[in-house]
Amino acid sequence: MGDSPAGSSGPSRLRDAIVDAARAQTVAGGWDGVRMGGVATAAGVSRQTVYNEFGSKAGLAEALARREVDRFVDEVRAALAAHGSDVHSGAYAAIRHTLAAAADNPLIKAILTSARGGSDELLPYLTTRSELVLTEATGALLDWAGRHLPDADPAALSFAADTVVRLVVSHIVLPRAPVDDTAARLADLTLHLFLTATTPPPPLPPH
């Protein structure tokens, strides 16, 4: 039988424990300083178990980036869902969470901005996820808006959601105001864009 961290059950819990250990060491000292043996010790498993689960340090980096994206998008969905059909409040909560998460979480900031502030070795696994997280965050916004604005034009709604996500990322890259102020202004804009998407376009002038 293989190693199993205390209190865990099954391969999924084993992988989570290893990725948790890798994440903690990355945040503390950067990816370049992470060693498979150190991750194994922190996770309470053998070094061979880490290699068996992920194959290599590159495989562990991929798993770390993938899980960070999944967790982030799940949190965005939860922030939106908590406000039901209140578009402005939902948008504010999700945008504020995103801005705050990027400020506090160096991995999320690297994924969202593809910034060269962290490890060159980990960077490729983060930057390959930047487009994915933009797509999935836009999808979360679209799913939520589609449920509460069923009469909106799909193309207009898609453009509005993509625009909002890109604006949020731009404020992560170059913040210009406190998080609460930025979130409030972007929520106002989100409401305007989404309501505009529900308004039929004016008829074309006759030729």
Wavefront OBJ file of the C-alpha trace (Angstrom):
o trace
v 0.000 0.000 0.000
v 1.208 3.542 -0.761
v 1.593 6.472 1.532
v -1.531 8.169 2.798
v -1.522 11.483 4.695
v -3.164 11.358 8.086
v -6.935 11.753 7.882
v -7.045 11.266 4.106
v -8.832 8.673 2.053
v -8.253 7.812 -1.575
v -6.048 9.055 -4.402
v -7.812 12.410 -4.668
v -7.022 13.311 -1.052
v -3.450 12.182 -1.550
v -3.006 14.408 -4.592
v -4.662 17.326 -2.799
v -2.265 16.988 0.131
v 0.734 17.021 -2.201
v -0.543 20.007 -4.202
v -1.341 21.846 -0.956
v 2.249 21.328 0.178
v 3.615 22.491 -3.184
v 1.401 25.568 -3.128
v 2.472 26.546 0.390
v 6.149 26.201 -0.524
v 5.671 28.154 -3.759
v 3.957 31.062 -2.018
v 6.584 31.057 0.732
v 9.726 30.867 -1.371
v 8.962 30.725 -5.092
v 8.659 27.750 -7.394
v 12.381 27.563 -8.136
v 13.009 26.720 -4.489
v 10.430 23.914 -4.396
v 11.935 20.433 -4.201
v 10.018 17.202 -4.668
v 11.561 15.803 -1.480
v 10.505 18.855 0.505
v 6.977 18.621 -0.869
v 6.864 14.947 0.062
v 7.983 15.652 3.626
v 5.437 18.451 4.055
v 2.661 16.247 2.658
v 3.633 13.312 4.862
v 4.405 10.955 1.979
v 7.490 9.521 0.331
v 9.361 11.278 -2.468
v 8.586 8.327 -4.741
v 4.869 8.800 -4.090
v 5.074 12.368 -5.349
v 6.771 11.143 -8.539
v 4.235 8.335 -8.905
v 1.353 10.819 -8.721
v 2.735 13.610 -10.921
v 5.602 12.111 -12.922
v 7.878 15.126 -12.588
v 8.132 18.599 -11.155
v 6.562 19.850 -14.390
v 3.569 17.595 -13.791
v 3.218 18.967 -10.276
v 3.365 22.534 -11.640
v 0.595 21.716 -14.102
v -1.591 20.284 -11.319
v -0.935 23.303 -9.106
v -1.888 25.793 -11.835
v -4.955 23.782 -12.867
v -6.292 23.566 -9.334
v -5.692 27.250 -8.665
v -7.740 28.149 -11.740
v -10.565 25.755 -10.807
v -10.718 27.074 -7.251
v -10.710 30.686 -8.405
v -13.523 30.197 -10.926
v -15.582 28.254 -8.366
v -15.238 31.198 -5.981
v -16.369 33.624 -8.696
v -19.429 31.450 -9.398
v -20.259 31.303 -5.686
v -19.978 35.095 -5.328
v -22.354 35.581 -8.262
v -24.835 32.943 -7.115
v -25.036 34.372 -3.596
v -26.867 37.428 -4.948
v -29.489 35.713 -7.067
v -31.039 38.014 -9.651
v -29.486 41.198 -8.230
v -27.129 41.886 -11.127
v -25.376 44.853 -9.562
v -24.741 43.187 -6.188
v -23.605 39.940 -7.812
v -21.249 41.753 -10.149
v -19.834 43.817 -7.293
v -19.236 40.751 -5.125
v -17.544 38.781 -7.909
v -15.409 41.700 -9.101
v -14.372 42.657 -5.584
v -13.443 39.059 -4.828
v -11.349 38.863 -7.988
v -9.490 42.115 -7.291
v -8.850 41.135 -3.673
v -7.770 37.598 -4.597
v -5.286 38.923 -7.126
v -3.865 41.336 -4.565
v -3.488 38.638 -1.908
v -2.677 35.576 -3.994
v 0.557 35.659 -6.013
v -0.418 32.567 -7.992
v -3.793 33.979 -9.046
v -2.170 37.281 -10.015
v 0.392 35.454 -12.138
v -2.320 33.373 -13.815
v -4.574 36.359 -14.531
v -1.893 38.742 -15.722
v 0.805 36.423 -17.108
v 3.160 38.778 -15.292
v 6.874 38.047 -15.172
v 7.160 38.683 -11.481
v 7.543 35.126 -10.313
v 9.455 32.022 -11.224
v 10.538 31.565 -14.822
v 10.210 27.821 -14.335
v 6.600 27.955 -13.123
v 5.576 30.787 -15.440
v 4.805 28.657 -18.519
v 2.252 26.620 -16.555
v 0.618 29.783 -15.283
v 0.563 31.639 -18.579
v -0.935 28.680 -20.436
v -3.799 28.975 -17.957
v -4.301 32.740 -18.375
v -6.526 32.376 -21.435
v -8.305 29.464 -19.786
v -9.131 31.434 -16.658
v -10.354 34.383 -18.743
v -12.572 32.038 -20.754
v -13.908 30.255 -17.681
v -14.499 33.472 -15.732
v -16.372 34.895 -18.727
v -18.360 31.664 -18.908
v -19.281 31.920 -15.224
v -20.508 35.478 -15.757
v -22.450 34.445 -18.855
v -24.100 31.467 -17.153
v -25.237 33.660 -14.293
v -26.409 36.555 -16.476
v -28.181 34.186 -18.861
v -30.267 32.782 -15.994
v -31.336 36.205 -14.769
v -31.526 38.069 -18.094
v -33.194 35.464 -20.334
v -34.327 38.070 -22.861
v -30.828 39.404 -23.518
v -29.279 39.074 -26.932
v -26.723 36.232 -26.629
v -24.097 37.941 -28.776
v -24.430 41.235 -26.915
v -24.347 39.465 -23.560
v -21.242 37.511 -24.547
v -19.477 40.696 -25.612
v -20.505 42.415 -22.369
v -19.210 39.577 -20.196
v -15.909 39.377 -22.086
v -15.494 43.159 -21.804
v -16.108 43.145 -18.053
v -13.605 40.338 -17.443
v -10.918 42.059 -19.508
v -11.493 45.345 -17.692
v -11.164 43.601 -14.332
v -7.858 42.081 -15.428
v -6.628 45.486 -16.607
v -7.306 46.895 -13.140
v -5.378 44.002 -11.610
v -2.393 44.766 -13.817
v -2.533 48.531 -13.201
v -4.663 49.319 -10.137
v -5.677 52.964 -9.930
v -7.999 53.061 -6.917
v -8.885 51.093 -3.779
v -10.471 47.702 -4.438
v -13.914 48.728 -3.152
v -14.047 51.828 -5.357
v -12.927 49.967 -8.458
v -15.380 47.134 -7.821
v -18.263 49.592 -7.379
v -17.502 51.416 -10.629
v -17.043 48.208 -12.589
v -20.291 46.823 -11.141
v -22.089 49.966 -12.366
v -20.609 49.396 -15.814
v -21.527 45.696 -15.743
v -25.148 46.531 -14.973
v -25.227 49.071 -17.804
v -23.697 46.653 -20.327
v -25.977 43.784 -19.336
v -29.119 45.915 -19.434
v -28.054 47.265 -22.806
v -27.835 43.678 -24.012
v -31.520 43.247 -23.163
v -32.537 46.278 -25.250
v -33.343 45.526 -28.895
v -31.064 47.418 -31.289
v -32.697 50.273 -33.222
v -33.934 49.383 -36.712
v -31.603 50.057 -39.592
v -32.482 53.151 -41.628
v -34.200 52.424 -44.943
v -32.024 52.471 -48.026
l 1 2 3 4 5 6 7 8 9 10 11 12 13 14 15 16 17 18 19 20 21 22 23 24 25 26 27 28 29 30 31 32 33 34 35 36 37 38 39 40 41 42 43 44 45 46 47 48 49 50 51 52 53 54 55 56 57 58 59 60 61 62 63 64 65 66 67 68 69 70 71 72 73 74 75 76 77 78 79 80 81 82 83 84 85 86 87 88 89 90 91 92 93 94 95 96 97 98 99 100 101 102 103 104 105 106 107 108 109 110 111 112 113 114 115 116 117 118 119 120 121 122 123 124 125 126 127 128 129 130 131 132 133 134 135 136 137 138 139 140 141 142 143 144 145 146 147 148 149 150 151 152 153 154 155 156 157 158 159 160 161 162 163 164 165 166 167 168 169 170 171 172 173 174 175 176 177 178 179 180 181 182 183 184 185 186 187 188 189 190 191 192 193 194 195 196 197 198 199 200 201 202 203 204 205 206 207
